[in-house]
Amino acid sequence: MPRELRGVLAIAHTPFTDADEIDTAALKRSVDWTFAVGADGLGTGMVSETLKLTADERVALARMLVEFAAGRGPVFSAVGAESTKQAVGFAVAAERAGCDAVMAVPPLTARLAEAQLVDYFRALADSIGIPVIVQDASGYVGQAIPVGVYVRLLEKYGPDKILFKPEAAPNGPNISALRDATGGKARIFEGSGGVFLIDSYRRGIAGTMPGMDLLDGVVAVWRALSRGDEEAAYRAYFPVCAIVSLQLQAGLDGFLAVEKHLMVKRGLFPTARRRKPYGWELDAETAAEVDRLFDWMQHALGNHSV
C-alpha cells in the first residue's frame, strides 16, 4: 500500500563526483538530513537535474532514494519524458523500486492539445498501481496544463490516484482555480521553493515540495502555519523568500546553482557540481548575499551557532 503524500516533501538534489557520476554517499547523507529536519517524505523533480540524467541513472536514483529513506516517509520519482513510452517505462521502474508515487511533466518539445495531454497522463495512470502527480512546471519550463485536463483526470481516477503540482504563473490564482474547478477534491502541492508557500497554504494545499537547500526553513513555516502561529511562520518565511528571489533571477539554472551552493555550505555535498551544459554561474556577489540571507534564516530558526 503506497504511503500517503502530505506535508513537506523535499525534492532531492543529485550530487555528482568529479567523474560526473552520482555521489551515493552524499545522496544518502542528504536523505538522512532531510528526515532529521522534519520532512514528511521526498522525491525527485526538476531540480534533481532529472532531464540531464541517463535513463539508467534515473532508475537508479529512484531505487537509491527508496533504499536510503528506509521507510521513514513516502518517496516519489519524476518520470516525465518526451514520449509516452519513455514516461511509462520510468513509471513502471519507479513502482518496482518501491516508490509510493510518480510525478510527471508533459513532454517539453511538443505543444500538445488538451486531449493529447489527457492521453499522456492516462497512459501513465493506467500503467502503474501507485498515484500520479500531474506537474505543470511551465513557470520555468514546458507548457501550461489547462484546468480542463486536471478535471478530466480527476473525474476518471479520483483524488487518491491523481494528485497535482501546478506551478504555472500566477501560482496562487491557478491553485484556487484548480481547487474551485474540482469542488475542493483536488489534492494540490505547491513547488515555489517557499516563496509562495503562505499564500498557497491559505488556498488549501495538501503540501509543499521545496528543494533541500532551504528545507529547515520551509519545515518551520509549514509547522507554524499548521499550528496557527502566523508570527513564527512569517519570521522563517521572509529570509526563505529573499533567498528564493535570488534563485528566480536565472530560472532553473539559478535555482540549481544557489541550491547546490547551500548544500555545500551545509556540509551535505562536497561539491556544487552540476551537469553541463548550463547557462548561468553563481557569481561571488550573489553568493555572498545568499550566505548573508542564509545566516539570517538560521538566526530566525534559532540556530545561532550556524
Order of alpha helices (4+ residues) and beta strands (2+ residues): beta-alpha-beta-alpha-beta-alpha-beta-alpha-beta-alpha-beta-alpha-beta-alpha-beta-alpha-alpha-alpha-alpha
